[in-house]
Amino acid sequence: MGKVRPKLVKRVARELLTKYPDLFKRDFEHNKKVVSKLAVIPSKKLRNQIAGYITHLLAIEAKREKRVEVAGEVSEAGA
């Protein structure tokens, strides 16, 4: 069973990622500091949820890029 996140967390995280894609990394602690600087978040828990979701999205993107890279190598070897 996956984690259930509020729409607010997802919306804010996606907005921050689209506006500032170069500022975020796959490190939660770094993302937590960046979220604090970029947005006024009323609670520590909400800030951590947003930073965690950003970290999660970046990890998914890295896996997707790795999968595409491996698939590209396989198709080149078969050609």
C-alpha positions in Angstrom: 0.0 0.0 0.0 1.4 3.4 -1.0 1.6 6.6 1.0 -1.4 8.8 0.8 -0.4 12.5 0.5 -2.8 15.5 0.6 -3.3 17.4 -2.7 -1.7 20.4 -1.1 1.6 18.6 -0.6 1.6 17.3 -4.2 0.6 20.6 -5.7 3.1 22.7 -3.9 5.9 20.1 -4.5 5.2 20.0 -8.2 5.0 23.8 -8.5 8.4 24.2 -6.7 9.9 21.5 -9.0 8.7 23.2 -12.2 9.8 26.7 -11.1 13.1 25.7 -9.5 14.3 22.4 -11.0 18.0 23.0 -10.5 17.8 23.8 -6.8 16.6 20.4 -5.7 18.6 17.2 -5.2 17.8 13.6 -4.2 18.8 14.5 -0.6 16.0 15.1 1.8 17.9 17.4 4.2 19.0 19.6 1.3 15.5 19.8 -0.1 14.1 20.6 3.4 16.3 23.7 3.6 15.4 24.7 0.0 11.7 24.4 0.6 12.1 26.6 3.8 13.8 29.3 1.8 11.4 29.3 -1.2 8.0 29.0 0.5 6.3 30.2 3.7 5.1 26.9 5.1 3.1 27.2 8.3 4.3 23.9 10.0 7.4 21.8 10.2 5.4 18.7 9.4 4.0 20.1 6.2 7.4 21.4 5.1 8.9 17.9 5.7 6.1 16.3 3.7 6.7 18.6 0.7 10.4 18.1 0.9 9.9 14.3 1.1 7.6 14.2 -1.9 10.1 16.3 -3.9 12.8 13.8 -3.0 10.5 10.9 -4.0 9.7 12.5 -7.4 13.4 13.1 -8.1 14.1 9.4 -7.2 11.4 8.3 -9.6 12.7 10.5 -12.4 16.3 9.1 -11.9 15.0 5.6 -12.1 13.1 6.5 -15.3 16.2 8.0 -16.9 18.3 5.0 -16.0 15.7 2.7 -17.5 15.6 4.7 -20.7 19.4 4.8 -20.9 19.6 1.0 -20.4 16.9 0.4 -23.0 18.8 2.6 -25.5 22.0 0.6 -25.0 20.1 -2.7 -25.6 18.5 -1.4 -28.8 21.9 -0.2 -30.1 23.5 -3.5 -29.3 20.8 -5.4 -31.1 20.9 -3.3 -34.3 
